[in-house]
């Protein structure tokens, strides 16, 4: 959710944004280390004291700004970033909560927030204000368990273990990014919108190492995940991870959105129908780099109101394998989507020079 009203005095420099290319940890010993890191993170999440949500929302319009009655939901965490997750502003594994609050009340309890239009929209968080930046519109958006919220923050109630993520970014090329991968293992672990859905891993080759890697990563979090071949049908009650080279995955209606670019898919990458070329886009939607053989992609898309579909694909079998190896929290952390080339993860959209 975001604020379409803009002020011209809210430009924030991106000159200090750090480089976002990083080497992926892909050898087996490091994956064992990643498993330890993941177990500690999961244990910490389950032990968190009650936390309450973050919001971009309509506090006065919908529910008022008082403290909500009731018991706070346990394990809620808050992340605040900017520029598509490239810079962390705040990360709170244990956010402050006061009773059964909304995302808006949670945000106001944990950050300095200003609103506009009668309290209906978040104008700034910790001094970073929505408006125009580098000639384009930029505002605050929020996601719950990696899924873009569909209503105002004051109207969104928190559920136990929700991961609320606010990001400030340019929306000139895509005002709607329905799902992101940087909250992994959410939404597989705790669901979204108060509903925990079954998980299915669908692979072009169900017995392939890439398919096994995805399944093992999910089950390592205690997430039951069915595994099988591609089911080329629309589901409204299953969280799906589809794995394989692009020519077969593109028959899936949700996945096919990747070929149309971010205005349609919300993913700053475009793959050709043959699956041999992967264009990486910057925040304006322009091609910043084109990848060929051995390249992979981990992204999430959503078709209408259906559950998100996660895509693990590549320009060839090696690219699919590289993408599967990156399917872990340490490599996906705070990324909207992730491309892989020559053992290097490239968060999307590609950062401006």
Buried (B, 14 or more C-beta within 10 A) or exposed (E): BBBEEBBEEBBBEBEEEEEBEEEBBBEEEBBEEBBEBBEEBBEEBEEBEBBBBBBBBBBBBBBBEEBBEEEBBBBBBBBBBBBBBBBEBBBBBBBBBBBBBBBBBBBBBBBEBBBBEEBBBBBBBBEBBBBBBBEBBBBBBBBBBBBBBEEBBBBBBBBBBBBBBBBBBBBBBBBBBBBBBBBBBBBBBBBBBEEBBBBBBBBBBBEBEBBBBBBBBBBBBEBEBEBEEBEEEEBEEBBBBBBBBBEBBBEBBBBBBBBEBBEBBBBBBBBBEEBBBBBBBBBBBEEBEEBEEBBBBBBBBBBEEBBBBBBBBBBBBBBBBBBBBBBBBBBBBBBBBBBBBEBEBBBBBBBBE
